[in-house]
Amino acid sequence: MPRPRTTPIRNPALAVSIAETGQTYASIAEMINRVGREAGLVMHCTASSIAKWINGANPAPAAAAAALEAFARLLDRPDLTAQDLGWPHPPPKATGSSDPWQDDPVAWLTRLGRDDMLNRRTALTAGLYSLTATTLPPASHKIANRTGPASSAGASDVERIRHMSSTFEEMDDMYGGGHGRRIVAAYITQEVAPLLRGTTGKARPALFTAAAEMTYLLGWMAADDFKAGLAQRYYIQSARLAHEAGNPLMRSTVLRSLAVQALELGHTPQGLALAEAAADGIRRGCPPRQRAWITGMHAEALAATGYEHTRVRHLLSRAETDLEHADSAPTQELTGNYRRESYEHQVGLTLDHMGDYKAAEEHYAASVASRRPNERRTRALIGAELARTQLRQHKPDQAAHTLLGLSTDLMAVSSARLNHILSGIRESWKSSRDDPTVNRAEELLSSLTYSRQPGKARWS
């Protein structure tokens, strides 16, 4: 039971909201910290922080943003405002709705790109991952009316954008999402978005698809850099641009990555719903390679729920069959670039969720061994997942051997997602550091300089 109060409640609105959650101060603080971690912040909110707010203190802006999202989840109130919690309502912004499914996606993309390009703090504090935004609007949601100077973009513009996307994707494969994303944000803001405002005619669907592909890549890079809210908003604008292009396959591609993100953040029901929506979007026809890619993710999301293992294995079998019958060239596709080594990784993730670590280890290892030289980030990330699975089987020496074999990749890649896994590994093998192989691997990891670690600011 909570201790009797010795001071008056100076924020009754917050006290009422806390009572409605049915949670303790400590559990609410942990939810706020979780929201912060999703944005790459270590916030250190405690029960004492909640007590201070009840007594009239106003939280720092980042803490207020995280608390608002946390209370919205706990109360299942997506429309919750700061004023509802008894805090000063922030002045209206010129950025329009905070719902990324509303307003003009081109305007959204321009704002996101500018904030990202200039490293503005609003991209972090106002860009927290929103659980509400994982609920999809009706497929027939309105396309925005926009005004702008008439443009004459054509096939050459589309080709140029896609060529640049391929170049940026290669950079991402080599060095990770923490390297060069602002270059991509600048390009899409200054070169692509202006074309979207006024282009009409035959080239318009292909132009919007190309823009959706590049926006998707920005979302992927932001997720790799542990900026979950920014990634989610990029992904959503990519889905909306794909919808405007009349391209359901591209839209399903984006929904698949939104599902991946939800699962990585621990939001299993939302991840499964997004994976199922992606699968629904390809029922009217889809190239076998892309269908395998989306079906494999559906299997992983279903496995994460802990149920229907028979159906999970059936979906994996379907994905494998589709992959074997694929006749498209994966090197020509920005999305759905799904090969056998990608499938092995997908199976490893799925078996990991099912607790079959021995089998997962075999599939992770197969995926790492068959990666191309330029896939540094992917090889490093899957190698870290392999090492983590080996640790779960109490094989620290093998985990250390795995990471030592990836030293060149680990030193070259800038990925906060990778850093997060490696931090967990270092914590897990503390008791095994007298093993010479583990000690060598620990020295390797401790020597790496990660300039893009999640923020260490303290917010309360």
N, C-alpha and C positions, 0 to 999 in steps of 0.2 A: 504494500500500500504506500502511496505517496505520503511524504511527511507533511504535517499540518503547516499551513502557510503562516509566516510571521510578518509578511508585508502585503499590502493591498495589491490586487490585480489591476495593473494600469493599462493592460491591453485585453479587454474582455472579448473582443472579436477573435483574437488568437486563442484565448482560453476555450471558447466555444468550439472552435475548429479542432483543437486538440482532443476535447472530450468526444467529439463526433467520430474521431478516428478509432477510439477505443484502445489506443496504443500508449505505451509509456513514453516519457520524455526520451529515454535512452533509445528506444526503438525508432522513434521519429527522427532523432539525430542521426542514427545509422542510415535511415532511408535518405536523408539529405546528403550525407557523405557519399552514399552510393551514386546519387545523381551527379554529384561533383566528380566522382571518379570516372563516370562515363564521359565527362568533358575533359579528362586529363588533369583534374585538380585534386589535391589532397587537402581537404577542408578542415578536418579536426573539429567538426561540430560535436558538442557533447550535451548531456542533459542540463549542464550548467548554462550552456548557451541558450537553450530553450527557456530556462528560468529567467535569464536576463531579458529576453524578449517579452516574456509575460510581464515583467516588471517595468516595461516601457522602453527598453533599449531597441533601437532599430538596427537590423543586421547590415553588414556591408553589402554593396550591390550584388556581388557574385553570390554571397550566401543567400540573399533574398531571392534571387532568381532560382537557385537550387531548391530552396525551401518551398517556393511557389509550385514548382514542378512536383516536388515530393508530396505536398498536401493534395495537389490535384489527383495524383495517383491513389493516395490513401483514401480520399473521399469520393473517388470516381466522379470528379467534377472538372471536366476539361475547360469550363468557362471561368474557373476560379481566378480572381484578381488579387493584386497586392492589397487593395483596399479591403477585400473580404477578410484578410488576415490582420487588419488594423494598422497597416503600414502606409506611409504616404504613397498615394498613387503616382506613378511616374508620369511626366508630361507626355501628351500624345506624340507619337513619332510620325515622321513623314514617310515612313516605310510601309504604311498600310497595315493590313491584317498580319497578326503574328502566326496565323495558320498557313503553313506553306502550301496547302492545297487551294488557297484562295488567292485572288488578285492575279495579275498578269505574270505568267512564268518568266517572260523576258525581263520584266522589271525586277523580279526576284533574282534572276540570274545575274543581272547587272549589279545589284546591291551586294549579293554574296561575293561576286568576283572582286569588286572594289574593296570590300572589307578584308577579304583574304589577301589580296595583292598588297595592301597597305599594312597588313598585320594589325588591324584595329581590334581592340579588346572586345568590341561589341560582337565580333564573330564568335567569341567564346562565352561571354556572360549572357548575351541574348540568344545564343545559339545552342542551348542545352538540348540534349536528346529528349524528344517529346514522345511519351507513350501514346498520347492522344493521336498524334500524327501517323501512328502505325495503322489506324483504321482508315481504310480506303473510302473515298467518296464514290458515288455511283459512276459507272463507266461512262455515262453520258453527261458528265459534269461540263459546265459551260466553258467555251473557249473565249478567252478575253478579247475584247475589242481594243485595239491599240491604234494610235496614230503615229505617223512618222513620215519622213520624206520618201517618196516612191523610189524603190531601188530596182536595179535590173540584174540582180544576182542570177547566175546561170550555172550550167554544168561545171564550168571551170572553177567557180567559187566552191562548189561542193567538193570537187576533187582536191582543191587546195586544203580545205578544212580537214578532210579525211587523211590526207598525207601528213598534216601536222599532228593529228591525233595519233597516227602510227608512230611518228617520231617521239612524241611525248610518252607514249606507252612503252617504247623501247627504253627510254630514260628511266621510267618507273621500274621496269623489270631489272635494270642494272643496279639502281641505287636506292630504291624504296620511295615511299610516298612522302617522306620528310625532305626529299631533295627536289627542288624545282617546281613545286606545285604553284608557287606564286607567278612563275613564268606562264604556266598554263592559264591561270586565272586572268592575268593581264591580256593574254591573247584572246580569250573568249569574250572578255569585257570590251576590248577595244576593236577587235576585228570581226567577231562573229555576231554579237548581240545587235550592232547597228543594222546588219543585213536582215535580221529577223523582224525588225519593226516595220519595214515597208515592202518587202519582197512579195510579189504576186506572180501568178502564172505557173507554168509547168514545173519549174525548178523548185517550187516552194516545198512540197512534201520531202524531197530529197535533202533540201537545205535544213529543214527542221530535224530530220533524222540525223544528219551529220552533227548538228548542234547538240542533239540529245546524246549522241555517242561521246562527244568531248566532255559534256557535263557529267555523264556517267563516270568517265575517267577521273574527273576532279573529285567526285564522291568517293571513288575507290582510293585515291591518294589521301584524301582527308581521313578516311577510316583507318588507313595504314599508319597515319600520323597521330592516331588516338584522339581525333577531334570529331567525336561522335555526332554532336548536334549539327555541325557544319556539313559532315558527310551526309547525314539524313536529309538535309535541305537540298543539297546538290542532287541527290538521288531522286527526290520527289520532283524537282524541276525537270530533271531528265525524263521521268515518266510522263510528265505533263506535256513536254515538248514532243515526245513520241506519240502521245495521244493526238496532239494537234497535227502531226504528220500523217495520221492514219496508219500507224505502224504498230500493231498489237504485239508483234514478236519483240520489238525493241522494248516496249513497255514491260513485257513479261521478264525480259532480261534484267531490267532495273528492279522489279519486284523481287526477283531472286536475290539480288544483292542486299536489298532491304531486309529480307529474311535472314541472310547470313549475319548481318549486323545485329539484328534482334537476338539471335541465338548467342552470339559472342558476348552480348551484354547481359545474358541471363533471362531474357524475356521470351520464354519458350512458347507460351500460347500465341503471342503475337507473331513470333517467327513462323510457327506452323501455319497460321492464317495467311501470312504473306506468301509462303511457299505454295500453298494451295491456290491462291489467287494467280500466282505465276503459272502454275500448271493449267489452270482453267483458261488462261489467255492463249494457250497454244493448241487447244483442242481442234481448231478448225484448219489445222495444217501448219507444219513447221518442219524445217530441215532436220534430219535425224540427229545431226551433231548437237544442235541447239536443244532439241527435245531431250537428248540424253543428259545434257548439262543441267536442265531444269528438273528433270525427273530425279536425278541423283540428289539434288538439293532437297527435293520433297522427301526423299527417303531419310536424309539426315535430320530434317526438322521433325519428322514423325518419330524417329528413334530418340530424339531428345525428350519427348514426352514420357518415355519409359513404357509405352504400350505398343500393341500390334506389331510385334517383332516379325511375324510371318509376312505381313503386308510390307514391312520395311525391306525384307529380303526380296520380295517380289518386285518392288520398285527398282531395287539395285539391279536385278536381273534384266528388267526392261531397259534400263539405262545402258547396260553393257551391250545388249542386243542392238539397240539403236546406234551405239558408237561403232559397232562392228560393221554396220550397214551404211555408215556415213560416207558420202562421196564428195563432200565439199572440202576445199583446201583450207585448213584452219589458219594458215598464215595469212590468208586474205580477209579474215574476219576479226574486227575489233572486239565484238561480243560473241559469246558462244565459242570461244577459242578452246575447245575441249578435246584433249587427246587422252591416250591411254594412261599417261602418267597423272593427268588431272583426275581421271576416274579412280585411280589407285588412292589418291589423296582423299577423294570423297568417301570412298569405302572406309578408309582409315578413320576419318572423322565420325562416320556413322557407327562403326564398331566401338569407337571410344565412348560415344554416348551410351552404348549398350553394355559397357563394362567389360567387353572382350578385349583386354589390352594386348594379349599375346598376338591375336590375329590383326589388331590395329597396327601393332608394331611392324608386322610383315608388309602391310600395304603402304605404310608411311615410308619404309625403307625402299620399297620398289619405286615409289614416286620420286624420292630424292635421287636415287641412282640413275634414273632415266632423264633427268632434267638437262636442258640444253645449257651451254656455257653462259649465255647472256641472261639466264633466269636466276640471277643471284639472289634477289629478294625472296622469290618463291622457294628456292632451294634452302635458304637460310631459315625461313619461317617454318617450312615443313620439317626440316632437320631439327629445329627446336621442339616442335610437337613430337617428333620421334623420341628425342631425349627425355621429354617430360613423360611420355608413355613408358619408357624404360625405367624411369625412376618409380613410377607407380607400381612396377613389378619388382621393386627393391633391387635394381641392377644399376647402382650409381656408377660403377666403373665403365659399363657399356654406354651409359648416357654421356659420360665425360669423353669417351673415345669418339662418339658421334660428333660432339661439338668441336673437338680438336680437329677433326677431319674437315670441318667447315670454317676454319679460322679465317681464310681469305675472304669468304663471303660475309662473315660476321663483321669483319673490319670495314668492309666497303659499303654496307647497307645502312641507311638511315630510316629506321622504322620503329616508331614507338610501340606498335603492337608486338614486334619482335622483342623489344626491350622488356616489355611486361612479362612475356613468357620466360625470358632469361632470368629476370629478377626472382620469379617463383622457383626456378630451378636452383638458383644459388641458395635460396632459403631452405629448400628441401634436402640438399645434400650436406648441410652443415656438419652433421654427425659423421660424415664419411670422408672428411677432408684429410685424414691421415693416409688414405689411399693415394699412392703417388700419381695415378692417372687423374683422379678427381682433383688433386692439388694443382696439377698442371692446367687443367681446364679452368679451375677457379682463378688462377693467375691470368689466364687469357681473358676471361670475362671481366675481371676487375680492371684490366688494363685498357679495355675499350672505352673510348670517350663518347658518350651519347649526349650530344648537344641538344637533343630534342626530347629529353625525358619529360614525363608529365609534370606540371607545375607543382612547386613545393610551398606555395603561399598558404598561410594559415588564415582561415576565415571563420569568424564566430560571431 
